Amino acid sequence: MNNIFAFLFRILLLTSACLFILPADASPIQNKKSDSPDIQRPVPTKTRERLFYIQRTLNKNTIVYDANFDSQGNLNSKQPVKVYWIRFEEGGGTMPLRTYEQQFVFGVDAEQKSKGEFVVKVAAFKDRIVQLKQTAPFQAKAYTVINKQEAELDHIFVKADGYSVFSKVLYLELFGRKNNETQSIYERVPVNQ
């Protein structure tokens, strides 16, 4: 019973994160290939650290997941992933996650499996494991199962039934690449509440 309440609480926080958003001009926008594009969303600039990102129905603000390297280019064993906001609704600046966002919604737990390999779980999606693998100094990729195939995760879209804080999450859309980044892969994951 506690698991059900914890899950529902996470979904509520997922849709309510960023209660105090003031609309502003957004950065350049690129179209997404999605079954449910309700608005066009900015695509975060690809960096060598960028693993994946999450966007939501609520607004254009984006949660970014970057690899965290030490000075020698190895993944930081204590905190291999940095998570933060890109506030596209407020001009594109960055902001750290709030404590409740970190603990219950967008934060990650990472467990090192071997040198340069971690199992990563996003707080609200703990059933969907992400494998973080270092591929070279200052290079890493995030892999998960998308449509029953291992793929490099590019981004997640959270679809809710409205734009309010208390909107019900309907499904997640997972976007990735397989076959050495040459073929796109997609899965829609219903959220049972």
Protein Blocks (a to p, Z undefined) as FASTA:
>chain_A
ZZmmmmmmmmmmmmmgoklccddddddddddddfklfbdcddddddfklmbdcddfklmc
dcdddddddfkopacfklmbccddddfknoopacdddfklmmmmmmccdddfbghiacdd
dfklmmlccddddfbghiacddddeehiacddfbdcdddfbjbfklccfbdcddddeehh
laccdddddddZZ
